[in-house]
Amino acid sequence: MDKENKDNGKKDNTLIYEPEYIGENRVKLVVSSYACNNAIYLGLEDPESEYEERWCDITVNLNLPIPPYFGFLDVNNFPKVREFVEKYNLGKYAVTMGYSGFCAYPLYCFNRERLEELCPEEVAEYEQMLECLIKEDAAVQDNGEDGGDA
């Protein structure tokens, strides 16, 4: 969709999600991070719900070290996730898989510019969190080099 909303001049950033059995639905992309490892989280929610009702998760957390803007797609619970991500230019396959139980999850490199276009505030929060982590890591390294226990 991605067009101007004539009522308020704001961009209409809703996407179309087509689950197998219930037809076409308007959804809003959600960008956040997982608490345990700060990997990027992507999900879909109902744009018209006052309760931020989630439709599904795009990513799954395998708690593996991955770079910013990389994530494993939840192909187990969202079988058409690859098609959805590629249809809306959200990311590209990074030619590797992550494994958990009997499932294999493809690693994707997400399109930062496209995510920012759809979710500017959430991407700004994600990047602010990344900057804080970089500063914390630098402080820890500085303390380690100086002896730290002074």
Secondary structure, DSSP 4 states (H G I P E B T S, - for coil): --EE-TTTS-EE-EEEE--TTT--EEEEEEEEE-TTT--EEEEEE-TT-TT--EEEESEE-------TTEEEE-TTT-TTHHHHHHHTT-EEEEEEEEEETTEEEEEEEE-HHHHHHH-HHHHHHHHHHHHHHHHHHHHHHHHHHTTS--
